[in-house]
Amino acid sequence: MRSRILHIDDDPAMLKIVAAVLSIDPTLETKGCLSGEEGVRTAAEWLPDLILSDVSMPGIDGLELLERLRNRASTMGIPVVFTTSRSRLDHIERFVSCGASGVIAKPFNLRELVSSIRRYLDLAAADQERVEPPDIAIGRRLDGDRAALCKLRRAFAAGDTATSMRELVHKLVGVAGLYGYEAISEAAARLEQELQGFACGIAARTDVLCRLDELLEQLDQYKEGRPA
């Protein structure tokens, strides 16, 4: 069975070069994406064994890509290796502290690229043991967030600002994703995006309320399906 490598870079030539080099190893299967947004979608659908991602990209850059992957239950465990010219020690330490598995410096040493990929795959295989998140009474946390969001909805519909809602929703994206409640996490992420648009004047209050109702519906479904 071949190992799946997802490569994300906004330079089409770089995608072709890396795909050609990695194709030398018959145990590797590669797929390329030209943007961080496409990379997040493909990672969730294809479930690669390793992701190579450029850091400096328009739109969703490497760090935001990493955050989005970590906030989804299906992709949170996929190792991400950054490919970047920013390979000073302080850069590497920052990337690793954000959750990257490592850095492969640009320009690549093409002779060593396959061996570097295999090394990161071996490290990932050695760390396959699932680490369970700590018990924080997640059920009560989600119930509390739902109750708070209902109050914030009434205030927001009456003309209040969305500051408190944005803070709560941002935290909910990560916490729900970490504990495997992907539908809640994704609904919260959509609401967070709508709130950002509202803050910039490009989304209407009714758009925010629509997304908020979608999130509340997901929280209601979770509560109804949870054992008493």
Buried (B, 14 or more C-beta within 10 A) or exposed (E): EEBBBBBBBBEEEBBEBBBEBBEEBEEBBBBBBBBBBBBBEBBBEEEBBBBBBBBEBEEBBBBBBBBBBBBBBBBBBBBBBBBBEBBEEEBBEEBEEBBBBBBBBBEBEEEEBBEBBBEBBEBBEEEEEEEEEEEEEBEEBBBEBBEBBEEBBEEBEEEEEBEBBBEBBBEBBBBBBBBEBBBBBBBBBBBBEBBBBBBEEEBEEEBBBEBBBBBBEBBEEBEEEEEE
